[in-house]
């Protein structure tokens, strides 16, 4: 079969993979040959809203603005959230953030996966990236053992000094490379859907922590520039048995359960879309790089969705690896130089591990039913809420602006 030569191969056409291809196409030398390898995307659900959303940080929004993608995203649907309310369902502890307190118009944006994917696909149509839609069947290696490309199911081979794996949490490339991971199940599933609420959301992201898992209602808008809205995306991370019960309920019973567990803060839950459940795992690759190979996004790490940081961490990987490749090119280093990849690994692995540890701590602390720990976390939440400087620091961290 045919052989094709490239400078960089990106495998995986989700949000992180397509962002990586677009970033490289716009920032590296004009003659850089880039391939994006992934099967065709599935047909989008017919529901008015995509059930899966990204709580996009300001840092991620700035990356999309740099790639000239944000205009397209904002022109479809991107709901800013100006306030955030978090409270302990087992007590009185709470904390609230406001964008004005950190000198911003918003704390972030809630964007549907469908909107992001469509905007990125349009951006790629204007680049020199070449698409291959066959799955990868094997990694190619040179005489020194470095990854030198991929073989597709069709038998065609694509050769490049650098292959970037962005093919998700069950990354085939990570497995083919023999990179091991630390992983364990949370024994929870995340239920996602779109709901219509009696009261307007007023551009506020809300999350209630419970011993069975956190429940978030994230604001959505029907059209750009809307004054508010009654639709929210839900992300309900629940212990597995409870999640199974919720998924087995009919729509009316589920709406009643959601309304009760959310303390009726948005009034009656009037409608719910089709629901989806995703088993939750924490995964972290022991290596992000090998000679000729780099892992980004969920291929390298996946965390609990309680803070909505999964895709945002992947986009920070995109920016980190892209910057190192730019830097290497400006110094005349070869594409895929191992020292360049190691710099990326050192930069991103430490930050991702810190974030994963923080999310694990949150989950354990807020999942505990111990009275002493419940009292401690309630006092901590309310204490932070009374400290403007500390709240501002935490808000900047959540927006990705201090990184």
BELFENGI-V348070 format. One record per residue. N is the residue number from 1. PSI is psi in whole degrees, 0 to 359 (* if undefined). Layout:
{{N PSI} {N PSI}}
This chain:
{{1 171} {2 148} {3 138} {4 140} {5 135} {6 173} {7 322} {8 136} {9 127} {10 125} {11 120} {12 119} {13 33} {14 195} {15 316} {16 316} {17 314} {18 325} {19 320} {20 315} {21 317} {22 318} {23 312} {24 320} {25 326} {26 338} {27 338} {28 173} {29 149} {30 335} {31 10} {32 127} {33 122} {34 134} {35 140} {36 119} {37 119} {38 145} {39 160} {40 143} {41 145} {42 157} {43 135} {44 147} {45 147} {46 356} {47 149} {48 322} {49 146} {50 132} {51 335} {52 130} {53 165} {54 129} {55 87} {56 127} {57 167} {58 325} {59 319} {60 319} {61 319} {62 324} {63 315} {64 328} {65 320} {66 324} {67 2} {68 35} {69 336} {70 323} {71 319} {72 318} {73 310} {74 331} {75 344} {76 273} {77 118} {78 113} {79 114} {80 146} {81 126} {82 342} {83 156} {84 131} {85 127} {86 131} {87 158} {88 117} {89 348} {90 9} {91 205} {92 0} {93 139} {94 161} {95 142} {96 140} {97 146} {98 136} {99 323} {100 331} {101 339} {102 17} {103 31} {104 159} {105 334} {106 160} {107 341} {108 189} {109 143} {110 119} {111 133} {112 145} {113 317} {114 316} {115 315} {116 313} {117 317} {118 318} {119 319} {120 322} {121 319} {122 320} {123 320} {124 332} {125 338} {126 4} {127 179} {128 10} {129 132} {130 134} {131 140} {132 127} {133 6} {134 148} {135 156} {136 134} {137 336} {138 155} {139 142} {140 145} {141 149} {142 185} {143 340} {144 3} {145 359} {146 145} {147 130} {148 10} {149 196} {150 154} {151 135} {152 164} {153 332} {154 349} {155 347} {156 149} {157 139} {158 122} {159 140} {160 149} {161 346} {162 128} {163 131} {164 121} {165 114} {166 38} {167 31} {168 179} {169 329} {170 39} {171 118} {172 323} {173 320} {174 318} {175 317} {176 328} {177 350} {178 22} {179 121} {180 165} {181 154} {182 128} {183 146} {184 148} {185 145} {186 351} {187 33} {188 159} {189 147} {190 121} {191 126} {192 145} {193 174} {194 136} {195 154} {196 129} {197 155} {198 316} {199 148} {200 148} {201 341} {202 38} {203 39} {204 130} {205 131} {206 141} {207 131} {208 127} {209 132} {210 164} {211 336} {212 354} {213 159} {214 150} {215 123} {216 138} {217 118} {218 133} {219 144} {220 155} {221 149} {222 329} {223 153} {224 138} {225 4} {226 146} {227 335} {228 200} {229 168} {230 0} {231 141} {232 150} {233 134} {234 143} {235 104} {236 102} {237 114} {238 146} {239 146} {240 316} {241 318} {242 320} {243 319} {244 319} {245 315} {246 320} {247 335} {248 346} {249 152} {250 172} {251 318} {252 317} {253 321} {254 316} {255 320} {256 318} {257 316} {258 315} {259 318} {260 314} {261 340} {262 11} {263 30} {264 30} {265 336} {266 27} {267 210} {268 136} {269 108} {270 334} {271 147} {272 141} {273 186} {274 137} {275 148} {276 146} {277 136} {278 123} {279 138} {280 133} {281 151} {282 132} {283 144} {284 120} {285 141} {286 341} {287 145} {288 342} {289 153} {290 165} {291 120} {292 2} {293 138} {294 138} {295 139} {296 161} {297 214} {298 341} {299 334} {300 329} {301 143} {302 141} {303 171} {304 140} {305 10} {306 336} {307 5} {308 32} {309 357} {310 300} {311 324} {312 320} {313 321} {314 321} {315 329} {316 326} {317 316} {318 310} {319 320} {320 310} {321 318} {322 318} {323 317} {324 322} {325 323} {326 312} {327 317} {328 319} {329 320} {330 334} {331 1} {332 16} {333 153} {334 148} {335 132} {336 10} {337 129} {338 325} {339 327} {340 315} {341 323} {342 324} {343 317} {344 314} {345 315} {346 320} {347 314} {348 327} {349 317} {350 315} {351 316} {352 320} {353 320} {354 315} {355 319} {356 319} {357 321} {358 317} {359 322} {360 319} {361 315} {362 314} {363 316} {364 317} {365 314} {366 348} {367 355} {368 144} {369 6} {370 127} {371 318} {372 319} {373 323} {374 315} {375 317} {376 314} {377 328} {378 318} {379 322} {380 314} {381 310} {382 326} {383 315} {384 323} {385 337} {386 5} {387 94} {388 318} {389 317} {390 319} {391 318} {392 318} {393 314} {394 322} {395 318} {396 320} {397 314} {398 331} {399 353} {400 14} {401 348} {402 3} {403 *}}
